[in-house]
Amino acid sequence: MQASMLSTSLATMKWLQPEQGELISSCARHVRLPQPLELGETPQPRAGDVVLARVEEVNPVYPNLEIAEGRDVLLKPGMTLIGALGTRRALHGFSGHVPDVLYIGQAVQLLNKGGVIGECTAFHRDLEWPTLLTYLGTILENGRPLNIRDTALPFTETALPDIPVVLVLGTCMNSGKTTACNAVIEGFSRRGYTVHAGKVAGVACRRDLLSMERSGARKTASFHDFGLPSSADVESLIPVARSLVCYLAEPRPDFIVLEMGDGILGGYHVSSVLTDREFLDRCMCTVICANDLVGAWGALEYLRQTGIDPKERPTLISGPVTDSGEGVRYIEENFGVPAANPFDSAGKMCSFVLRSWQACMKSA
């Protein structure tokens, strides 16, 4: 179908009024939508292409869309939304990828609430199939597909700044990584330190960054700000991690807290960052979030196998495994690393980071 046949007016369609049913997802918030809105089919869809879709069937367990301002909206059949094509490989959520071909009227799915759209290939049994959409077209600008990379931050190859980084890893999604980040950010913000924070891996959504900002982070950014709807769309996250640190280093904060979304192992390529020794040398300490003792042990063992000795590099275990005092006791007595819960031992976590910082200053 010709793009000109689908041209329409933004003023007529009132895209910026969610109460009318037309929604701009947070995944597409950085793009500058052309006026009038021009739609067309794209023979070779790419990750990040900005598309328009209509809601057909809403998943009752996962019914929300996060819109550009960061607020959740309950989806209903007949609503139209603007999102971006991308990949998701969630252990406890949906999995899917960018379709090989796209035609007007094709069925696609909402892979996450941030507005990443694609072809669902698998789902968690507690969620079943994601919200069903009909693809209405790709948004064009001067005849070419609009992509979130068009307005993204540039990757940088400059040397890493000497800002100390707190690296937060997890054994899987929903292992308490953002909660741990927030405990550190809030603790140091209250002490008068300037903290910037970011997310290196995952699938595009503003929720975690907004949570970090509420905890006191002065500046936040994620892989999405560099034009990626998902870190599953790249094989190595080293350029993302390094560029993110450089971006968050300005204006110069006291600390940078970086969350690696998902788990160390999985489809979001978190482990690729652990091969960059220069990046790891900027990380004054590591917080590993785990759901159970086996997960905590496995994460420590994986680091050792990759040449990272948790006893030489300051490492702390957090997450649900520390919800019980027994978990904390077992970890500290048997694994030889400290453990702390972000809810009742946030002070212990901050003391750990502070000691790591002081050790870095002495060795510098």
C-alpha positions in Angstrom: 0.0 0.0 0.0 1.3 3.4 -0.9 2.3 5.7 2.0 0.4 8.6 0.5 -2.8 6.6 0.7 -2.4 6.3 4.5 -1.4 9.9 5.2 -3.5 11.5 7.9 -3.5 14.5 10.1 -2.2 14.5 13.7 -4.7 17.2 14.5 -7.6 15.1 13.3 -6.5 12.0 15.1 -5.5 13.7 18.4 -2.6 11.4 19.1 -1.5 13.2 22.2 -4.8 12.6 24.1 -4.7 9.2 25.8 -8.3 9.6 27.0 -9.4 9.4 23.4 -7.7 6.0 22.9 -4.6 7.1 21.0 -1.4 6.5 23.0 2.3 7.2 22.5 4.3 4.5 24.4 7.3 5.4 26.5 9.4 3.3 24.1 8.6 5.9 21.4 8.8 9.0 23.6 12.1 10.4 22.1 11.0 10.4 18.5 9.7 13.5 16.8 6.5 12.5 15.0 6.1 14.1 11.6 3.0 16.2 10.8 0.9 15.1 9.1 1.5 11.5 10.2 2.6 9.3 7.2 2.2 5.6 7.4 3.4 2.8 5.1 4.5 -0.8 4.9 8.3 -1.6 5.2 9.6 -4.6 3.4 12.5 -5.1 5.8 11.4 -4.1 9.4 14.1 -3.3 11.8 14.4 -3.2 15.6 13.5 0.3 16.7 11.1 1.1 13.8 8.2 3.2 15.1 4.9 1.7 14.3 1.2 2.3 14.8 -1.1 -0.5 16.0 -4.6 -1.1 17.1 -5.5 -3.1 20.3 -7.6 -6.2 19.5 -7.5 -8.4 22.6 -6.1 -7.3 26.0 -4.2 -9.7 28.3 -6.1 -9.4 31.6 -3.0 -10.3 33.6 -0.7 -7.8 31.7 -3.1 -5.1 30.6 -1.2 -1.8 30.9 0.8 0.4 28.6 3.4 2.8 29.9 2.9 6.0 28.0 5.6 8.7 27.2 5.2 10.6 30.5 5.8 7.4 32.5 2.2 6.8 33.6 0.4 3.4 33.1 -2.8 3.3 31.0 -5.2 0.4 31.0 -5.6 -0.8 27.5 -8.9 -1.5 25.9 -9.9 -3.0 22.5 -10.0 -0.4 19.8 -7.3 1.8 21.2 -4.4 2.7 18.9 -0.9 3.1 20.1 2.5 4.1 18.8 5.4 1.8 19.8 8.6 0.4 18.4 9.6 -3.0 17.0 11.9 -5.0 19.2 12.9 -8.2 20.8 12.1 -9.6 24.2 13.5 -12.7 25.9 12.0 -12.6 29.4 12.4 -15.6 31.7 9.3 -14.6 33.6 7.5 -12.7 30.8 7.0 -12.7 27.1 9.5 -13.6 24.4 9.4 -12.4 20.8 11.2 -10.8 18.0 10.9 -8.3 15.1 8.8 -10.0 12.3 10.7 -11.0 9.2 8.0 -9.2 7.1 5.2 -6.8 8.0 2.0 -6.0 6.1 -0.9 -3.7 6.9 -3.4 -5.7 9.0 -0.9 -8.3 10.2 -1.4 -9.6 13.8 1.5 -8.7 16.2 1.8 -8.6 20.0 2.7 -6.1 22.7 5.8 -7.7 24.2 6.1 -5.4 27.2 4.3 -2.5 28.7 6.9 0.0 27.5 5.5 -0.4 24.0 7.9 -2.9 22.4 6.0 -4.7 19.6 6.8 -7.8 17.8 5.9 -11.4 17.0 5.5 -13.4 20.2 7.3 -16.8 20.3 6.9 -17.9 23.9 5.3 -16.8 27.2 5.3 -17.5 30.9 2.6 -19.9 31.9 1.2 -17.4 34.5 0.8 -14.7 31.8 -0.2 -16.7 28.7 -0.4 -14.8 25.3 0.3 -11.0 25.4 -2.1 -8.3 24.2 -3.0 -8.8 20.5 -2.5 -5.9 18.1 -3.1 -5.2 14.5 -0.3 -3.5 12.6 -1.6 -0.4 11.0 1.7 0.8 9.4 5.2 2.1 10.1 5.6 5.8 10.6 7.6 7.4 7.8 9.5 10.6 7.5 10.4 11.8 4.1 9.5 8.3 2.8 11.8 6.4 5.1 10.9 4.5 8.3 11.2 6.5 11.5 13.4 4.7 14.0 14.1 5.4 17.6 17.8 5.5 16.7 17.2 8.7 14.8 17.0 10.7 18.0 19.2 8.6 20.2 22.3 9.5 22.1 25.5 8.7 20.2 27.7 5.9 21.2 31.2 7.0 22.3 34.6 5.5 22.1 36.3 7.9 24.5 38.2 6.7 27.6 36.1 5.9 30.6 36.0 8.6 33.2 37.3 8.0 36.7 33.9 8.1 38.4 33.4 5.1 40.8 30.6 2.8 39.6 28.4 0.5 41.7 27.5 -2.5 39.5 24.3 -4.3 40.3 23.8 -7.7 38.8 21.1 -10.3 39.3 20.5 -14.0 38.8 17.3 -13.3 36.8 14.6 -10.8 36.4 12.6 -10.0 39.5 15.6 -10.7 41.8 15.6 -7.3 43.5 18.1 -5.4 41.4 16.2 -2.1 41.2 15.3 -2.3 44.9 19.0 -2.7 45.7 19.9 0.2 43.4 17.3 2.4 45.1 18.6 1.6 48.6 22.1 2.7 47.6 20.9 5.8 45.7 18.7 6.9 48.6 21.3 6.2 51.3 24.0 8.2 49.6 21.7 11.0 48.5 20.7 11.5 52.1 24.4 11.7 53.0 24.8 14.6 50.5 26.5 12.7 47.7 25.5 13.2 44.1 24.4 10.0 42.5 23.6 9.3 38.8 22.1 6.0 37.8 21.4 3.9 34.7 20.3 0.6 33.3 22.5 -1.2 30.8 20.3 -4.2 29.8 16.7 -5.2 29.6 13.7 -4.1 27.5 12.6 -0.5 27.1 10.5 0.8 30.0 10.8 4.0 32.1 9.6 2.4 35.4 12.9 1.5 36.9 14.6 4.9 36.0 11.7 6.8 37.4 12.0 4.8 40.6 15.7 5.6 40.7 14.9 9.3 40.3 12.4 9.2 43.1 15.2 7.7 45.3 17.4 10.6 44.6 19.3 10.0 41.4 20.1 13.4 39.8 20.5 12.0 36.3 19.3 8.7 34.7 19.6 7.0 31.4 19.4 3.5 29.9 20.2 1.5 26.8 17.0 2.8 25.3 18.3 6.3 25.2 21.0 5.0 22.9 18.4 3.8 20.4 17.8 0.2 21.6 14.3 -1.1 22.3 15.9 -4.0 23.9 19.4 -5.2 24.7 18.5 -8.5 23.2 18.8 -6.8 19.8 22.7 -6.6 20.1 25.2 -9.3 20.8 27.6 -7.2 23.0 26.6 -4.6 25.5 30.2 -3.3 26.0 29.6 -0.2 23.8 26.3 0.5 25.6 27.8 0.2 29.1 30.8 2.4 28.3 28.7 5.0 26.5 26.3 5.0 29.4 29.0 5.6 32.0 30.5 8.5 29.9 27.0 10.1 29.6 26.2 9.7 33.3 29.6 11.1 34.2 28.5 14.6 33.2 28.1 16.7 35.2 30.5 14.9 37.4 28.7 12.9 40.2 30.2 11.3 43.2 28.9 7.8 42.2 27.2 6.1 39.3 24.9 3.2 40.1 24.4 0.8 37.1 21.8 -1.9 37.0 22.2 -4.8 34.6 18.7 -5.8 33.8 17.6 -9.5 33.6 20.1 -12.0 34.8 23.9 -12.6 34.3 22.8 -15.4 32.0 20.0 -15.0 29.6 18.9 -13.4 26.3 19.9 -9.8 27.1 23.7 -10.4 26.8 24.5 -9.2 30.3 27.6 -11.5 30.5 29.2 -9.7 27.6 30.0 -6.7 29.8 31.9 -8.9 32.2 34.6 -9.5 29.5 35.5 -5.8 29.5 38.3 -5.5 32.2 38.7 -1.8 31.9 35.0 -1.3 32.5 35.1 -3.7 35.5 38.1 -1.7 36.9 35.8 1.3 37.1 33.4 -0.7 39.2 34.4 -0.1 42.8 32.1 -2.9 44.0 29.5 -5.4 42.8 26.0 -6.1 44.3 24.6 -9.5 43.2 20.9 -10.0 43.7 19.6 -13.5 44.0 16.3 -15.3 44.9 17.9 -18.2 46.7 21.2 -19.7 48.0 21.9 -21.8 44.9 21.4 -18.7 42.7 23.8 -16.7 44.9 26.4 -19.5 44.8 26.0 -19.9 41.1 26.5 -16.1 40.4 29.7 -16.1 42.5 30.9 -19.2 40.8 30.2 -17.8 37.4 32.2 -14.7 38.2 35.1 -16.9 39.4 35.0 -18.9 36.1 35.3 -15.7 34.1 38.3 -14.6 36.1 36.5 -12.3 38.5 37.3 -13.3 42.1 34.4 -11.9 44.3 36.8 -12.1 47.3 39.3 -9.8 45.6 36.7 -7.4 44.1 34.3 -6.1 46.8 31.1 -8.1 46.3 27.8 -8.1 48.3 24.8 -10.4 48.0 21.3 -8.9 48.2 17.8 -9.6 46.9 15.1 -12.0 48.2 17.7 -14.5 49.5 18.4 -12.0 52.2 14.8 -11.5 53.2 15.6 -14.1 55.9 18.3 -13.7 58.5 19.2 -17.3 57.8 20.0 -16.4 54.2 22.4 -13.7 55.4 24.0 -15.9 57.9 24.5 -18.8 55.5 26.0 -16.5 52.7 28.4 -14.8 55.0 29.6 -18.0 56.8 29.8 -20.3 53.7 30.5 -18.0 50.7 32.8 -15.6 52.4 31.1 -12.4 51.2 28.8 -9.9 53.0 25.1 -10.0 52.5 22.4 -7.3 53.2 18.7 -6.8 52.7 17.7 -3.5 51.1 14.7 -3.1 53.3 16.0 -3.7 56.8 19.8 -3.4 56.2 20.1 -0.5 53.7 22.7 1.1 56.1 24.8 -2.0 55.8 24.7 -1.8 52.0 25.7 1.8 52.0 28.6 1.1 54.5 29.8 -1.6 52.1 29.8 0.8 49.2 31.5 3.5 51.2 34.3 1.1 52.3 34.7 0.0 48.7 35.1 3.6 47.7 37.6 4.3 50.4 39.6 1.3 49.3 39.6 2.5 45.7 40.8 6.0 46.8 43.7 4.4 48.8 44.8 2.3 45.8 44.5 5.1 43.3 
